[in-house]
Amino acid sequence: MRESNGNYRRDYYRSGGQTTYIAGNTVRRMDAMPDYWENEQKRRKEQEERELLERKRRRRQRAIARRNQDKALVMNVGYVTFLTIAAIVTCITAGFYIKLQSDITMRMEKIAALETTVNQMRTDNDATEKRLATSVKLADVKTEAIQVLGMAYPSAEQIVYYEIDHADFMSQYGEIPD
């Protein structure tokens, strides 16, 4: 309603704690529900359809898995025979492997014992060589050679000198003169 000053009258009605606001006497919009409500309904319906399809898919997969488990539990004679042969072959292979490992271990122990023996012999040989070298004096050998065996130092005529032509070695093509 229009007032005398040209403005619309605004009425407030109170009834039981609710306030109703009326601005004018015309309906501003024909739709009782907004447009987004219809879009929301479509979205919900599509989502429910997707969820329903997903539940069906999961149910189908569970059924397939259950069938596969049932098939896996069934053992026929051929399958049991195959498993038995496979177990026997595996046990034999493991036995051969363990035997080879023990053979290798025994051989390694023998090699270690032989190396210890060789090292002990080398040590004994070196000790014996040193003992012999220190027990014999060169002066005693010289005296024994000259007096007992009749050896003498070579005279100047017996010494033969050779010239080397800047080589590291010398080849002998004939007998050395007396």
C-alpha positions in Angstrom: 0.0 0.0 0.0 1.0 3.5 -0.8 1.1 6.2 1.7 0.4 9.7 1.0 4.1 10.7 0.8 4.6 8.1 -2.1 6.4 5.4 -0.2 5.2 1.8 0.3 3.9 0.9 3.6 5.6 -1.8 5.4 3.7 -3.8 7.9 5.1 -6.1 10.6 2.9 -8.8 12.0 3.7 -10.7 15.1 2.2 -14.0 15.8 3.6 -16.4 18.3 7.2 -15.2 18.2 7.5 -15.0 14.4 7.7 -11.8 12.5 6.4 -11.6 9.0 7.6 -8.8 6.8 5.5 -7.6 3.9 6.7 -5.0 1.5 4.0 -4.2 -0.9 1.3 -6.4 -2.2 2.8 -8.1 -5.2 4.6 -11.4 -5.6 8.1 -10.8 -6.6 8.9 -14.3 -7.7 6.7 -17.1 -9.0 9.0 -20.0 -8.0 8.3 -21.2 -4.5 11.7 -23.1 -4.5 14.9 -21.6 -5.8 16.7 -23.0 -8.9 19.6 -24.3 -7.0 17.3 -26.7 -5.2 16.6 -28.6 -8.4 20.3 -28.7 -9.3 21.0 -30.1 -5.8 18.3 -32.7 -6.3 19.9 -33.8 -9.6 23.4 -33.9 -8.0 22.1 -36.0 -5.1 20.3 -38.4 -7.4 23.5 -38.9 -9.6 25.6 -39.4 -6.5 23.1 -42.0 -5.2 23.2 -43.8 -8.6 27.1 -43.8 -8.5 27.1 -45.2 -4.9 24.6 -47.9 -6.0 26.8 -48.8 -8.9 29.8 -48.9 -6.7 28.1 -51.1 -4.2 27.1 -53.5 -7.0 30.6 -53.5 -8.3 32.1 -54.3 -4.9 29.5 -57.0 -4.3 30.3 -58.6 -7.7 34.1 -58.5 -6.9 33.5 -60.1 -3.6 31.5 -62.9 -5.3 34.3 -63.4 -7.8 36.9 -63.5 -5.1 34.8 -66.0 -3.1 34.5 -68.2 -6.2 38.3 -68.0 -6.8 38.9 -68.9 -3.1 36.6 -71.9 -3.5 38.4 -73.0 -6.6 41.8 -72.6 -4.9 40.8 -74.8 -2.0 39.9 -77.7 -4.4 42.9 -80.0 -4.8 42.8 -82.8 -7.3 45.2 -85.7 -7.7 47.4 -84.0 -10.3 47.9 -80.9 -8.2 48.8 -83.0 -5.1 51.2 -85.1 -7.2 52.8 -82.0 -8.6 53.3 -80.4 -5.1 54.7 -83.7 -3.8 57.3 -83.9 -6.6 58.2 -80.2 -6.2 58.7 -80.7 -2.5 60.9 -83.8 -3.1 63.0 -82.0 -5.7 63.4 -79.0 -3.4 64.5 -81.2 -0.5 67.1 -83.1 -2.7 68.5 -79.8 -4.0 68.8 -78.5 -0.5 70.6 -81.7 0.6 73.1 -81.4 -2.2 73.7 -77.8 -1.4 74.3 -78.5 2.2 76.7 -81.4 1.3 78.6 -79.1 -1.1 78.9 -76.4 1.6 80.3 -79.0 4.1 82.8 -80.3 1.5 84.0 -76.7 0.9 84.3 -76.1 4.6 86.3 -79.3 5.1 88.6 -78.4 2.2 89.1 -74.9 3.6 90.1 -76.4 6.9 92.6 -78.8 5.2 94.1 -75.9 3.2 94.4 -73.9 6.4 96.2 -76.8 8.1 98.5 -77.3 5.2 99.4 -73.6 5.1 100.1 -73.7 8.8 102.4 -76.7 8.2 104.2 -75.0 5.3 104.7 -71.8 7.4 106.1 -74.0 10.2 108.5 -75.7 7.8 109.7 -72.4 6.4 110.3 -71.1 9.9 112.2 -74.3 10.8 114.2 -74.1 7.5 115.1 -70.5 8.0 116.2 -71.3 11.6 118.3 -74.2 10.5 119.9 -72.2 7.7 120.8 -69.4 10.2 122.2 -72.0 12.6 124.3 -73.5 9.9 125.5 -70.1 8.7 126.6 -69.1 12.2 128.1 -72.4 13.1 130.6 -72.5 10.2 133.3 -69.9 10.3 134.9 -68.9 6.9 138.4 -68.9 8.5 138.0 -72.5 9.6 136.9 -73.5 6.1 139.9 -71.7 4.5 142.3 -73.4 6.9 140.7 -76.8 6.3 140.8 -76.3 2.5 144.5 -75.3 2.4 145.9 -77.7 5.0 143.8 -80.8 4.7 142.6 -80.8 1.1 145.8 -79.2 -0.4 144.0 -76.3 -2.1 145.9 -73.1 -2.9 145.1 -69.6 -4.2 145.3 -69.3 -8.0 148.5 -67.9 -9.5 148.6 -65.0 -11.9 148.9 -67.3 -14.9 145.7 -69.1 -13.9 143.6 -66.0 -13.9 141.9 -65.2 -17.2 140.3 -61.8 -17.6 137.3 -61.2 -20.0 136.2 -57.9 -21.4 132.5 -57.2 -21.6 131.1 -55.0 -24.4 128.7 -53.0 -22.3 126.2 -55.8 -22.2 124.4 -57.2 -19.3 125.3 -60.8 -20.0 128.1 -62.8 -21.7 127.7 -65.8 -24.0 130.3 -68.6 -23.8 130.9 -70.3 -27.2 133.8 -72.5 -26.2 135.7 -74.1 -23.3 137.5 -71.9 -20.8 141.3 -72.5 -21.1 143.2 -74.1 -18.2 
